[in-house]
């Protein structure tokens, strides 16, 4: 779940609400129904693909113990994972890793967007992946530091 969350920038509600049919491991994308019932396709990388394959082949069958579920991420009762349960899991992982700061799923979403932009991604593409209706919402997520802005100006402006 962590790999997929960081690799896609999904909202936690979108992550826990993913149906198993919404995950395409061959093409490496998830089909997400976000706010306003808007559907979007979001790509993910190889680490997330490998994590999902491992989960689907090993962990998910052990969790379900023969039960069936259309949800990708499940509980032992065969139901979809809840937002609250994912927050608990994330908190436990952070504690086990020695992270003292409070960690939230939204921090991974913010990191996803920031890392894409810092490495040169187009703002409009990031907007689409995040499922924002307005690009100004995407700009709020992306607090690019002043040094990066200066280096971009120097590199691309004729009088930089």
Chimera marker file (.cmm) of the C-alpha trace (Angstrom):
<marker_set name="trace">
<marker id="1" x="0.000" y="0.000" z="0.000" r="1" g="1" b="0" radius="0.5"/>
<marker id="2" x="2.859" y="2.371" z="0.792" r="1" g="1" b="0" radius="0.5"/>
<marker id="3" x="4.583" y="1.728" z="-2.524" r="1" g="1" b="0" radius="0.5"/>
<marker id="4" x="1.369" y="2.322" z="-4.427" r="1" g="1" b="0" radius="0.5"/>
<marker id="5" x="0.438" y="5.411" z="-2.425" r="1" g="1" b="0" radius="0.5"/>
<marker id="6" x="3.806" y="7.080" z="-2.972" r="1" g="1" b="0" radius="0.5"/>
<marker id="7" x="4.008" y="5.927" z="-6.604" r="1" g="1" b="0" radius="0.5"/>
<marker id="8" x="0.573" y="7.316" z="-7.514" r="1" g="1" b="0" radius="0.5"/>
<marker id="9" x="-0.206" y="10.150" z="-5.118" r="1" g="1" b="0" radius="0.5"/>
<marker id="10" x="-3.693" y="8.765" z="-4.493" r="1" g="1" b="0" radius="0.5"/>
<marker id="11" x="-5.865" y="10.087" z="-1.696" r="1" g="1" b="0" radius="0.5"/>
<marker id="12" x="-6.083" y="7.543" z="1.120" r="1" g="1" b="0" radius="0.5"/>
<marker id="13" x="-9.815" y="7.092" z="0.436" r="1" g="1" b="0" radius="0.5"/>
<marker id="14" x="-8.995" y="6.314" z="-3.210" r="1" g="1" b="0" radius="0.5"/>
<marker id="15" x="-6.306" y="3.825" z="-2.172" r="1" g="1" b="0" radius="0.5"/>
<marker id="16" x="-8.478" y="1.840" z="0.212" r="1" g="1" b="0" radius="0.5"/>
<marker id="17" x="-11.405" y="2.013" z="-2.205" r="1" g="1" b="0" radius="0.5"/>
<marker id="18" x="-9.533" y="0.497" z="-5.158" r="1" g="1" b="0" radius="0.5"/>
<marker id="19" x="-11.260" y="-2.536" z="-6.637" r="1" g="1" b="0" radius="0.5"/>
<marker id="20" x="-8.977" y="-5.378" z="-7.650" r="1" g="1" b="0" radius="0.5"/>
<marker id="21" x="-10.196" y="-4.929" z="-11.242" r="1" g="1" b="0" radius="0.5"/>
<marker id="22" x="-8.960" y="-1.326" z="-11.166" r="1" g="1" b="0" radius="0.5"/>
<marker id="23" x="-5.327" y="-2.382" z="-10.979" r="1" g="1" b="0" radius="0.5"/>
<marker id="24" x="-3.568" y="-3.206" z="-14.248" r="1" g="1" b="0" radius="0.5"/>
<marker id="25" x="-0.236" y="-4.847" z="-13.453" r="1" g="1" b="0" radius="0.5"/>
<marker id="26" x="0.667" y="-5.336" z="-17.113" r="1" g="1" b="0" radius="0.5"/>
<marker id="27" x="0.383" y="-1.669" z="-18.063" r="1" g="1" b="0" radius="0.5"/>
<marker id="28" x="1.263" y="-0.416" z="-14.541" r="1" g="1" b="0" radius="0.5"/>
<marker id="29" x="-1.695" y="1.858" z="-13.867" r="1" g="1" b="0" radius="0.5"/>
<marker id="30" x="-4.687" y="2.067" z="-11.557" r="1" g="1" b="0" radius="0.5"/>
<marker id="31" x="-8.149" y="3.253" z="-12.526" r="1" g="1" b="0" radius="0.5"/>
<marker id="32" x="-9.296" y="5.596" z="-9.778" r="1" g="1" b="0" radius="0.5"/>
<marker id="33" x="-12.697" y="7.108" z="-9.085" r="1" g="1" b="0" radius="0.5"/>
<marker id="34" x="-11.929" y="10.312" z="-7.204" r="1" g="1" b="0" radius="0.5"/>
<marker id="35" x="-13.771" y="13.342" z="-5.922" r="1" g="1" b="0" radius="0.5"/>
<marker id="36" x="-16.888" y="14.237" z="-7.853" r="1" g="1" b="0" radius="0.5"/>
<marker id="37" x="-17.049" y="10.652" z="-9.114" r="1" g="1" b="0" radius="0.5"/>
<marker id="38" x="-14.402" y="11.543" z="-11.728" r="1" g="1" b="0" radius="0.5"/>
<marker id="39" x="-12.418" y="8.668" z="-13.148" r="1" g="1" b="0" radius="0.5"/>
<marker id="40" x="-8.725" y="8.884" z="-13.956" r="1" g="1" b="0" radius="0.5"/>
<marker id="41" x="-5.859" y="6.559" z="-14.842" r="1" g="1" b="0" radius="0.5"/>
<marker id="42" x="-2.713" y="6.931" z="-12.765" r="1" g="1" b="0" radius="0.5"/>
<marker id="43" x="0.543" y="5.173" z="-13.665" r="1" g="1" b="0" radius="0.5"/>
<marker id="44" x="2.823" y="3.533" z="-11.124" r="1" g="1" b="0" radius="0.5"/>
<marker id="45" x="6.408" y="2.336" z="-11.210" r="1" g="1" b="0" radius="0.5"/>
<marker id="46" x="8.180" y="-1.009" z="-11.033" r="1" g="1" b="0" radius="0.5"/>
<marker id="47" x="8.697" y="-1.005" z="-7.230" r="1" g="1" b="0" radius="0.5"/>
<marker id="48" x="4.925" y="-0.571" z="-6.762" r="1" g="1" b="0" radius="0.5"/>
<marker id="49" x="4.253" y="-3.256" z="-9.388" r="1" g="1" b="0" radius="0.5"/>
<marker id="50" x="6.566" y="-5.708" z="-7.615" r="1" g="1" b="0" radius="0.5"/>
<marker id="51" x="5.001" y="-4.890" z="-4.244" r="1" g="1" b="0" radius="0.5"/>
<marker id="52" x="1.506" y="-5.407" z="-5.649" r="1" g="1" b="0" radius="0.5"/>
<marker id="53" x="2.465" y="-8.700" z="-7.298" r="1" g="1" b="0" radius="0.5"/>
<marker id="54" x="3.904" y="-9.962" z="-4.018" r="1" g="1" b="0" radius="0.5"/>
<marker id="55" x="0.835" y="-8.802" z="-2.097" r="1" g="1" b="0" radius="0.5"/>
<marker id="56" x="-1.583" y="-10.393" z="-4.579" r="1" g="1" b="0" radius="0.5"/>
<marker id="57" x="0.259" y="-13.717" z="-4.728" r="1" g="1" b="0" radius="0.5"/>
<marker id="58" x="1.258" y="-14.099" z="-1.089" r="1" g="1" b="0" radius="0.5"/>
<marker id="59" x="-0.233" y="-11.716" z="1.483" r="1" g="1" b="0" radius="0.5"/>
<marker id="60" x="-3.766" y="-11.150" z="0.168" r="1" g="1" b="0" radius="0.5"/>
<marker id="61" x="-4.668" y="-14.875" z="0.035" r="1" g="1" b="0" radius="0.5"/>
<marker id="62" x="-3.352" y="-15.303" z="3.601" r="1" g="1" b="0" radius="0.5"/>
<marker id="63" x="-5.382" y="-12.332" z="4.809" r="1" g="1" b="0" radius="0.5"/>
<marker id="64" x="-8.579" y="-13.526" z="3.115" r="1" g="1" b="0" radius="0.5"/>
<marker id="65" x="-8.222" y="-17.203" z="4.162" r="1" g="1" b="0" radius="0.5"/>
<marker id="66" x="-10.442" y="-18.410" z="1.331" r="1" g="1" b="0" radius="0.5"/>
<marker id="67" x="-12.901" y="-15.518" z="1.443" r="1" g="1" b="0" radius="0.5"/>
<marker id="68" x="-13.589" y="-13.531" z="-1.721" r="1" g="1" b="0" radius="0.5"/>
<marker id="69" x="-13.466" y="-9.770" z="-2.123" r="1" g="1" b="0" radius="0.5"/>
<marker id="70" x="-13.576" y="-7.306" z="-4.996" r="1" g="1" b="0" radius="0.5"/>
<marker id="71" x="-11.455" y="-4.853" z="-2.987" r="1" g="1" b="0" radius="0.5"/>
<marker id="72" x="-7.735" y="-4.713" z="-3.688" r="1" g="1" b="0" radius="0.5"/>
<marker id="73" x="-6.696" y="-4.046" z="-0.095" r="1" g="1" b="0" radius="0.5"/>
<marker id="74" x="-8.602" y="-6.164" z="2.376" r="1" g="1" b="0" radius="0.5"/>
<marker id="75" x="-8.998" y="-7.086" z="6.018" r="1" g="1" b="0" radius="0.5"/>
<marker id="76" x="-9.269" y="-10.591" z="7.442" r="1" g="1" b="0" radius="0.5"/>
<marker id="77" x="-13.058" y="-10.181" z="7.364" r="1" g="1" b="0" radius="0.5"/>
<marker id="78" x="-12.906" y="-9.961" z="3.579" r="1" g="1" b="0" radius="0.5"/>
<marker id="79" x="-13.910" y="-6.301" z="3.584" r="1" g="1" b="0" radius="0.5"/>
<marker id="80" x="-12.084" y="-3.323" z="2.121" r="1" g="1" b="0" radius="0.5"/>
<marker id="81" x="-9.393" y="-1.783" z="4.303" r="1" g="1" b="0" radius="0.5"/>
<marker id="82" x="-10.651" y="1.368" z="6.009" r="1" g="1" b="0" radius="0.5"/>
<marker id="83" x="-8.969" y="4.769" z="5.999" r="1" g="1" b="0" radius="0.5"/>
<marker id="84" x="-8.572" y="4.587" z="9.766" r="1" g="1" b="0" radius="0.5"/>
<marker id="85" x="-6.910" y="1.170" z="9.637" r="1" g="1" b="0" radius="0.5"/>
<marker id="86" x="-4.472" y="2.362" z="7.000" r="1" g="1" b="0" radius="0.5"/>
<marker id="87" x="-3.584" y="5.378" z="9.192" r="1" g="1" b="0" radius="0.5"/>
<marker id="88" x="-2.893" y="2.948" z="12.058" r="1" g="1" b="0" radius="0.5"/>
<marker id="89" x="-0.682" y="0.769" z="9.872" r="1" g="1" b="0" radius="0.5"/>
<marker id="90" x="1.220" y="3.803" z="8.588" r="1" g="1" b="0" radius="0.5"/>
<marker id="91" x="1.750" y="5.069" z="12.155" r="1" g="1" b="0" radius="0.5"/>
<marker id="92" x="3.035" y="1.658" z="13.263" r="1" g="1" b="0" radius="0.5"/>
<marker id="93" x="5.445" y="1.495" z="10.316" r="1" g="1" b="0" radius="0.5"/>
<marker id="94" x="6.760" y="4.981" z="11.133" r="1" g="1" b="0" radius="0.5"/>
<marker id="95" x="7.292" y="4.057" z="14.790" r="1" g="1" b="0" radius="0.5"/>
<marker id="96" x="9.051" y="0.811" z="13.814" r="1" g="1" b="0" radius="0.5"/>
<marker id="97" x="11.313" y="2.808" z="11.488" r="1" g="1" b="0" radius="0.5"/>
<marker id="98" x="12.226" y="5.170" z="14.314" r="1" g="1" b="0" radius="0.5"/>
<marker id="99" x="10.403" y="8.150" z="12.789" r="1" g="1" b="0" radius="0.5"/>
<marker id="100" x="9.346" y="10.464" z="15.598" r="1" g="1" b="0" radius="0.5"/>
<marker id="101" x="7.350" y="12.901" z="13.460" r="1" g="1" b="0" radius="0.5"/>
<marker id="102" x="3.662" y="12.210" z="12.864" r="1" g="1" b="0" radius="0.5"/>
<marker id="103" x="3.260" y="10.717" z="9.389" r="1" g="1" b="0" radius="0.5"/>
<marker id="104" x="0.056" y="10.881" z="7.355" r="1" g="1" b="0" radius="0.5"/>
<marker id="105" x="-1.041" y="9.399" z="4.036" r="1" g="1" b="0" radius="0.5"/>
<marker id="106" x="-1.419" y="12.955" z="2.759" r="1" g="1" b="0" radius="0.5"/>
<marker id="107" x="2.311" y="13.534" z="3.351" r="1" g="1" b="0" radius="0.5"/>
<marker id="108" x="3.027" y="10.761" z="0.838" r="1" g="1" b="0" radius="0.5"/>
<marker id="109" x="0.639" y="12.407" z="-1.638" r="1" g="1" b="0" radius="0.5"/>
<marker id="110" x="2.418" y="15.717" z="-1.153" r="1" g="1" b="0" radius="0.5"/>
<marker id="111" x="5.827" y="14.031" z="-1.531" r="1" g="1" b="0" radius="0.5"/>
<marker id="112" x="4.655" y="12.360" z="-4.748" r="1" g="1" b="0" radius="0.5"/>
<marker id="113" x="3.697" y="15.720" z="-6.284" r="1" g="1" b="0" radius="0.5"/>
<marker id="114" x="6.737" y="17.586" z="-4.987" r="1" g="1" b="0" radius="0.5"/>
<marker id="115" x="9.201" y="14.933" z="-6.159" r="1" g="1" b="0" radius="0.5"/>
<marker id="116" x="7.668" y="14.854" z="-9.635" r="1" g="1" b="0" radius="0.5"/>
<marker id="117" x="7.901" y="18.619" z="-9.986" r="1" g="1" b="0" radius="0.5"/>
<marker id="118" x="11.407" y="18.868" z="-8.555" r="1" g="1" b="0" radius="0.5"/>
<marker id="119" x="12.531" y="16.333" z="-11.154" r="1" g="1" b="0" radius="0.5"/>
<marker id="120" x="10.985" y="18.253" z="-14.037" r="1" g="1" b="0" radius="0.5"/>
<marker id="121" x="7.433" y="16.948" z="-14.412" r="1" g="1" b="0" radius="0.5"/>
<marker id="122" x="4.865" y="19.178" z="-16.075" r="1" g="1" b="0" radius="0.5"/>
<marker id="123" x="2.464" y="20.844" z="-13.608" r="1" g="1" b="0" radius="0.5"/>
<marker id="124" x="-0.538" y="19.920" z="-15.763" r="1" g="1" b="0" radius="0.5"/>
<marker id="125" x="0.457" y="16.223" z="-15.765" r="1" g="1" b="0" radius="0.5"/>
<marker id="126" x="0.802" y="16.270" z="-11.982" r="1" g="1" b="0" radius="0.5"/>
<marker id="127" x="-2.601" y="17.944" z="-11.740" r="1" g="1" b="0" radius="0.5"/>
<marker id="128" x="-4.145" y="15.130" z="-13.784" r="1" g="1" b="0" radius="0.5"/>
<marker id="129" x="-2.488" y="12.394" z="-11.716" r="1" g="1" b="0" radius="0.5"/>
<marker id="130" x="-3.631" y="14.002" z="-8.466" r="1" g="1" b="0" radius="0.5"/>
<marker id="131" x="-7.169" y="14.444" z="-9.797" r="1" g="1" b="0" radius="0.5"/>
<marker id="132" x="-7.340" y="18.183" z="-9.117" r="1" g="1" b="0" radius="0.5"/>
<marker id="133" x="-10.056" y="20.090" z="-10.951" r="1" g="1" b="0" radius="0.5"/>
<marker id="134" x="-8.142" y="23.373" z="-10.605" r="1" g="1" b="0" radius="0.5"/>
<marker id="135" x="-4.419" y="23.759" z="-11.265" r="1" g="1" b="0" radius="0.5"/>
<marker id="136" x="-4.117" y="26.263" z="-8.410" r="1" g="1" b="0" radius="0.5"/>
<marker id="137" x="-4.780" y="23.380" z="-6.011" r="1" g="1" b="0" radius="0.5"/>
<marker id="138" x="-1.807" y="21.525" z="-7.486" r="1" g="1" b="0" radius="0.5"/>
<marker id="139" x="0.394" y="24.601" z="-7.104" r="1" g="1" b="0" radius="0.5"/>
<marker id="140" x="-0.372" y="24.682" z="-3.376" r="1" g="1" b="0" radius="0.5"/>
<marker id="141" x="0.986" y="21.147" z="-3.016" r="1" g="1" b="0" radius="0.5"/>
<marker id="142" x="4.221" y="22.004" z="-4.736" r="1" g="1" b="0" radius="0.5"/>
<marker id="143" x="6.386" y="24.257" z="-2.662" r="1" g="1" b="0" radius="0.5"/>
<marker id="144" x="9.467" y="24.292" z="-4.843" r="1" g="1" b="0" radius="0.5"/>
<marker id="145" x="12.354" y="25.948" z="-3.027" r="1" g="1" b="0" radius="0.5"/>
<marker id="146" x="13.814" y="29.267" z="-4.106" r="1" g="1" b="0" radius="0.5"/>
<marker id="147" x="17.174" y="27.764" z="-5.128" r="1" g="1" b="0" radius="0.5"/>
<marker id="148" x="15.432" y="25.514" z="-7.645" r="1" g="1" b="0" radius="0.5"/>
<marker id="149" x="13.503" y="28.457" z="-9.081" r="1" g="1" b="0" radius="0.5"/>
<marker id="150" x="16.728" y="30.455" z="-9.416" r="1" g="1" b="0" radius="0.5"/>
<marker id="151" x="18.467" y="27.570" z="-11.186" r="1" g="1" b="0" radius="0.5"/>
<marker id="152" x="15.551" y="27.156" z="-13.609" r="1" g="1" b="0" radius="0.5"/>
<marker id="153" x="15.604" y="30.870" z="-14.335" r="1" g="1" b="0" radius="0.5"/>
<marker id="154" x="19.358" y="30.832" z="-14.912" r="1" g="1" b="0" radius="0.5"/>
<marker id="155" x="19.137" y="27.782" z="-17.199" r="1" g="1" b="0" radius="0.5"/>
<marker id="156" x="16.165" y="28.784" z="-19.331" r="1" g="1" b="0" radius="0.5"/>
<marker id="157" x="15.932" y="32.584" z="-19.338" r="1" g="1" b="0" radius="0.5"/>
<marker id="158" x="18.038" y="34.355" z="-21.987" r="1" g="1" b="0" radius="0.5"/>
<marker id="159" x="19.133" y="36.953" z="-19.421" r="1" g="1" b="0" radius="0.5"/>
<marker id="160" x="19.455" y="34.439" z="-16.560" r="1" g="1" b="0" radius="0.5"/>
<link id1="1" id2="2" r="1" g="1" b="0" radius="0.2"/>
<link id1="2" id2="3" r="1" g="1" b="0" radius="0.2"/>
<link id1="3" id2="4" r="1" g="1" b="0" radius="0.2"/>
<link id1="4" id2="5" r="1" g="1" b="0" radius="0.2"/>
<link id1="5" id2="6" r="1" g="1" b="0" radius="0.2"/>
<link id1="6" id2="7" r="1" g="1" b="0" radius="0.2"/>
<link id1="7" id2="8" r="1" g="1" b="0" radius="0.2"/>
<link id1="8" id2="9" r="1" g="1" b="0" radius="0.2"/>
<link id1="9" id2="10" r="1" g="1" b="0" radius="0.2"/>
<link id1="10" id2="11" r="1" g="1" b="0" radius="0.2"/>
<link id1="11" id2="12" r="1" g="1" b="0" radius="0.2"/>
<link id1="12" id2="13" r="1" g="1" b="0" radius="0.2"/>
<link id1="13" id2="14" r="1" g="1" b="0" radius="0.2"/>
<link id1="14" id2="15" r="1" g="1" b="0" radius="0.2"/>
<link id1="15" id2="16" r="1" g="1" b="0" radius="0.2"/>
<link id1="16" id2="17" r="1" g="1" b="0" radius="0.2"/>
<link id1="17" id2="18" r="1" g="1" b="0" radius="0.2"/>
<link id1="18" id2="19" r="1" g="1" b="0" radius="0.2"/>
<link id1="19" id2="20" r="1" g="1" b="0" radius="0.2"/>
<link id1="20" id2="21" r="1" g="1" b="0" radius="0.2"/>
<link id1="21" id2="22" r="1" g="1" b="0" radius="0.2"/>
<link id1="22" id2="23" r="1" g="1" b="0" radius="0.2"/>
<link id1="23" id2="24" r="1" g="1" b="0" radius="0.2"/>
<link id1="24" id2="25" r="1" g="1" b="0" radius="0.2"/>
<link id1="25" id2="26" r="1" g="1" b="0" radius="0.2"/>
<link id1="26" id2="27" r="1" g="1" b="0" radius="0.2"/>
<link id1="27" id2="28" r="1" g="1" b="0" radius="0.2"/>
<link id1="28" id2="29" r="1" g="1" b="0" radius="0.2"/>
<link id1="29" id2="30" r="1" g="1" b="0" radius="0.2"/>
<link id1="30" id2="31" r="1" g="1" b="0" radius="0.2"/>
<link id1="31" id2="32" r="1" g="1" b="0" radius="0.2"/>
<link id1="32" id2="33" r="1" g="1" b="0" radius="0.2"/>
<link id1="33" id2="34" r="1" g="1" b="0" radius="0.2"/>
<link id1="34" id2="35" r="1" g="1" b="0" radius="0.2"/>
<link id1="35" id2="36" r="1" g="1" b="0" radius="0.2"/>
<link id1="36" id2="37" r="1" g="1" b="0" radius="0.2"/>
<link id1="37" id2="38" r="1" g="1" b="0" radius="0.2"/>
<link id1="38" id2="39" r="1" g="1" b="0" radius="0.2"/>
<link id1="39" id2="40" r="1" g="1" b="0" radius="0.2"/>
<link id1="40" id2="41" r="1" g="1" b="0" radius="0.2"/>
<link id1="41" id2="42" r="1" g="1" b="0" radius="0.2"/>
<link id1="42" id2="43" r="1" g="1" b="0" radius="0.2"/>
<link id1="43" id2="44" r="1" g="1" b="0" radius="0.2"/>
<link id1="44" id2="45" r="1" g="1" b="0" radius="0.2"/>
<link id1="45" id2="46" r="1" g="1" b="0" radius="0.2"/>
<link id1="46" id2="47" r="1" g="1" b="0" radius="0.2"/>
<link id1="47" id2="48" r="1" g="1" b="0" radius="0.2"/>
<link id1="48" id2="49" r="1" g="1" b="0" radius="0.2"/>
<link id1="49" id2="50" r="1" g="1" b="0" radius="0.2"/>
<link id1="50" id2="51" r="1" g="1" b="0" radius="0.2"/>
<link id1="51" id2="52" r="1" g="1" b="0" radius="0.2"/>
<link id1="52" id2="53" r="1" g="1" b="0" radius="0.2"/>
<link id1="53" id2="54" r="1" g="1" b="0" radius="0.2"/>
<link id1="54" id2="55" r="1" g="1" b="0" radius="0.2"/>
<link id1="55" id2="56" r="1" g="1" b="0" radius="0.2"/>
<link id1="56" id2="57" r="1" g="1" b="0" radius="0.2"/>
<link id1="57" id2="58" r="1" g="1" b="0" radius="0.2"/>
<link id1="58" id2="59" r="1" g="1" b="0" radius="0.2"/>
<link id1="59" id2="60" r="1" g="1" b="0" radius="0.2"/>
<link id1="60" id2="61" r="1" g="1" b="0" radius="0.2"/>
<link id1="61" id2="62" r="1" g="1" b="0" radius="0.2"/>
<link id1="62" id2="63" r="1" g="1" b="0" radius="0.2"/>
<link id1="63" id2="64" r="1" g="1" b="0" radius="0.2"/>
<link id1="64" id2="65" r="1" g="1" b="0" radius="0.2"/>
<link id1="65" id2="66" r="1" g="1" b="0" radius="0.2"/>
<link id1="66" id2="67" r="1" g="1" b="0" radius="0.2"/>
<link id1="67" id2="68" r="1" g="1" b="0" radius="0.2"/>
<link id1="68" id2="69" r="1" g="1" b="0" radius="0.2"/>
<link id1="69" id2="70" r="1" g="1" b="0" radius="0.2"/>
<link id1="70" id2="71" r="1" g="1" b="0" radius="0.2"/>
<link id1="71" id2="72" r="1" g="1" b="0" radius="0.2"/>
<link id1="72" id2="73" r="1" g="1" b="0" radius="0.2"/>
<link id1="73" id2="74" r="1" g="1" b="0" radius="0.2"/>
<link id1="74" id2="75" r="1" g="1" b="0" radius="0.2"/>
<link id1="75" id2="76" r="1" g="1" b="0" radius="0.2"/>
<link id1="76" id2="77" r="1" g="1" b="0" radius="0.2"/>
<link id1="77" id2="78" r="1" g="1" b="0" radius="0.2"/>
<link id1="78" id2="79" r="1" g="1" b="0" radius="0.2"/>
<link id1="79" id2="80" r="1" g="1" b="0" radius="0.2"/>
<link id1="80" id2="81" r="1" g="1" b="0" radius="0.2"/>
<link id1="81" id2="82" r="1" g="1" b="0" radius="0.2"/>
<link id1="82" id2="83" r="1" g="1" b="0" radius="0.2"/>
<link id1="83" id2="84" r="1" g="1" b="0" radius="0.2"/>
<link id1="84" id2="85" r="1" g="1" b="0" radius="0.2"/>
<link id1="85" id2="86" r="1" g="1" b="0" radius="0.2"/>
<link id1="86" id2="87" r="1" g="1" b="0" radius="0.2"/>
<link id1="87" id2="88" r="1" g="1" b="0" radius="0.2"/>
<link id1="88" id2="89" r="1" g="1" b="0" radius="0.2"/>
<link id1="89" id2="90" r="1" g="1" b="0" radius="0.2"/>
<link id1="90" id2="91" r="1" g="1" b="0" radius="0.2"/>
<link id1="91" id2="92" r="1" g="1" b="0" radius="0.2"/>
<link id1="92" id2="93" r="1" g="1" b="0" radius="0.2"/>
<link id1="93" id2="94" r="1" g="1" b="0" radius="0.2"/>
<link id1="94" id2="95" r="1" g="1" b="0" radius="0.2"/>
<link id1="95" id2="96" r="1" g="1" b="0" radius="0.2"/>
<link id1="96" id2="97" r="1" g="1" b="0" radius="0.2"/>
<link id1="97" id2="98" r="1" g="1" b="0" radius="0.2"/>
<link id1="98" id2="99" r="1" g="1" b="0" radius="0.2"/>
<link id1="99" id2="100" r="1" g="1" b="0" radius="0.2"/>
<link id1="100" id2="101" r="1" g="1" b="0" radius="0.2"/>
<link id1="101" id2="102" r="1" g="1" b="0" radius="0.2"/>
<link id1="102" id2="103" r="1" g="1" b="0" radius="0.2"/>
<link id1="103" id2="104" r="1" g="1" b="0" radius="0.2"/>
<link id1="104" id2="105" r="1" g="1" b="0" radius="0.2"/>
<link id1="105" id2="106" r="1" g="1" b="0" radius="0.2"/>
<link id1="106" id2="107" r="1" g="1" b="0" radius="0.2"/>
<link id1="107" id2="108" r="1" g="1" b="0" radius="0.2"/>
<link id1="108" id2="109" r="1" g="1" b="0" radius="0.2"/>
<link id1="109" id2="110" r="1" g="1" b="0" radius="0.2"/>
<link id1="110" id2="111" r="1" g="1" b="0" radius="0.2"/>
<link id1="111" id2="112" r="1" g="1" b="0" radius="0.2"/>
<link id1="112" id2="113" r="1" g="1" b="0" radius="0.2"/>
<link id1="113" id2="114" r="1" g="1" b="0" radius="0.2"/>
<link id1="114" id2="115" r="1" g="1" b="0" radius="0.2"/>
<link id1="115" id2="116" r="1" g="1" b="0" radius="0.2"/>
<link id1="116" id2="117" r="1" g="1" b="0" radius="0.2"/>
<link id1="117" id2="118" r="1" g="1" b="0" radius="0.2"/>
<link id1="118" id2="119" r="1" g="1" b="0" radius="0.2"/>
<link id1="119" id2="120" r="1" g="1" b="0" radius="0.2"/>
<link id1="120" id2="121" r="1" g="1" b="0" radius="0.2"/>
<link id1="121" id2="122" r="1" g="1" b="0" radius="0.2"/>
<link id1="122" id2="123" r="1" g="1" b="0" radius="0.2"/>
<link id1="123" id2="124" r="1" g="1" b="0" radius="0.2"/>
<link id1="124" id2="125" r="1" g="1" b="0" radius="0.2"/>
<link id1="125" id2="126" r="1" g="1" b="0" radius="0.2"/>
<link id1="126" id2="127" r="1" g="1" b="0" radius="0.2"/>
<link id1="127" id2="128" r="1" g="1" b="0" radius="0.2"/>
<link id1="128" id2="129" r="1" g="1" b="0" radius="0.2"/>
<link id1="129" id2="130" r="1" g="1" b="0" radius="0.2"/>
<link id1="130" id2="131" r="1" g="1" b="0" radius="0.2"/>
<link id1="131" id2="132" r="1" g="1" b="0" radius="0.2"/>
<link id1="132" id2="133" r="1" g="1" b="0" radius="0.2"/>
<link id1="133" id2="134" r="1" g="1" b="0" radius="0.2"/>
<link id1="134" id2="135" r="1" g="1" b="0" radius="0.2"/>
<link id1="135" id2="136" r="1" g="1" b="0" radius="0.2"/>
<link id1="136" id2="137" r="1" g="1" b="0" radius="0.2"/>
<link id1="137" id2="138" r="1" g="1" b="0" radius="0.2"/>
<link id1="138" id2="139" r="1" g="1" b="0" radius="0.2"/>
<link id1="139" id2="140" r="1" g="1" b="0" radius="0.2"/>
<link id1="140" id2="141" r="1" g="1" b="0" radius="0.2"/>
<link id1="141" id2="142" r="1" g="1" b="0" radius="0.2"/>
<link id1="142" id2="143" r="1" g="1" b="0" radius="0.2"/>
<link id1="143" id2="144" r="1" g="1" b="0" radius="0.2"/>
<link id1="144" id2="145" r="1" g="1" b="0" radius="0.2"/>
<link id1="145" id2="146" r="1" g="1" b="0" radius="0.2"/>
<link id1="146" id2="147" r="1" g="1" b="0" radius="0.2"/>
<link id1="147" id2="148" r="1" g="1" b="0" radius="0.2"/>
<link id1="148" id2="149" r="1" g="1" b="0" radius="0.2"/>
<link id1="149" id2="150" r="1" g="1" b="0" radius="0.2"/>
<link id1="150" id2="151" r="1" g="1" b="0" radius="0.2"/>
<link id1="151" id2="152" r="1" g="1" b="0" radius="0.2"/>
<link id1="152" id2="153" r="1" g="1" b="0" radius="0.2"/>
<link id1="153" id2="154" r="1" g="1" b="0" radius="0.2"/>
<link id1="154" id2="155" r="1" g="1" b="0" radius="0.2"/>
<link id1="155" id2="156" r="1" g="1" b="0" radius="0.2"/>
<link id1="156" id2="157" r="1" g="1" b="0" radius="0.2"/>
<link id1="157" id2="158" r="1" g="1" b="0" radius="0.2"/>
<link id1="158" id2="159" r="1" g="1" b="0" radius="0.2"/>
<link id1="159" id2="160" r="1" g="1" b="0" radius="0.2"/>
</marker_set>
